[in-house]
Amino acid sequence: MSSMPPMNSMNISLPDPLKEFVEAQVHAGGYSSASEYIRELIRRAQKEQAEAELERLLLEGLKSGEPVTVTPEYWKKKRAKLATRAKAQKRKG
């Protein structure tokens, strides 16, 4: 049994040409309803927005300073720092 979140309704108004386009996409794309088609469009927009944010963050990281050579020793030190930080957090909380 899948646990889908509860659905809420949102009414939108579309001029006839857009309504006809949506109906054609529903038919051509194998969607069961206009709602399913619109949900798919929203999911795609969310994914594109998340990808754009990731790209922005990656570029910000690339511009943030001098590059670091990543070696096994680098990861060993990084893990040790993170372990120390985690222990300190445990003691606080």
N, C-alpha and C positions, 0 to 999 in steps of 0.2 A: 504494500500500500504506500503510494508516494505521498509525501507531506508537502503539498503546494501551499504557499502562503495564501491567505484569504484574498480574494479579488475585490477590488473596488471599481466602481464605474466612473467614467469620465466622458462626458458628451462633448463632441467637437462638431463644429459646423464647417462644411467644405463646399466651395462652389461646385457646380455640376461637373466641370471638366476634371477636377481633382477627385471627386467621388467616383467618376467613371474610371479614372486611372487606377484608383485603389481596387475597385471591383475587378478590373481586368487583371491586376497583379495577383489578386486572390485566386482567380480562376486559373491563370497561367502558371502560378507558382505552387499550386497544390495546397494552398492554405485553406483551413476550414472556415475561416471567417475574416472579416476586415480587422477585427480585434487582434487575431493571431498575427496578421500581416503587420499591423502597427506595432505590436509588442516586439516583433523581430526587428523592425526598423530602429526601435528605441534601444534594443540590446546592441545592435551594431554601432549606434551612436555612442553608447556607453563604452564599448570596446575601443572605438577609435579615440575617444577622449582619454581613456586610460593609457593607450599606446602613445598618444601625443605627450601626456604628462611624463611617462617613462622616458621618452626621448629627450624631453626638456631637462629632466633630472640627470640623465646620462651626459648630455652636453655640458650642463652645469658642473658636473663632476670632472669632466675632461678639462675644463677651464679653471679648475679650482687650485691648481698648483703644479709643482714639478711632479713628473711621474715617479712612481716607486717601483723598483725592481722586485718582483714577487718570486721568492725562492722558498724552499722548504723551511729554512730558518725564519723567514718573514712570518710564515703561517704558524710556526711553533711559538714565536713571540706573541702573535696576535691571539692565539688560543689561550695562552697564559694570561694575557691582559683581560680577556673576556671572562675567564674562569675567576680571576680575582674580583672583577666587577660583579659577577653573579653571586659570589659568596658574600660580598658587602651588601648587596641588595637583599639577600636572604636574611641577614642579621638585622637589617632595618625593618623588614616587613614581616 
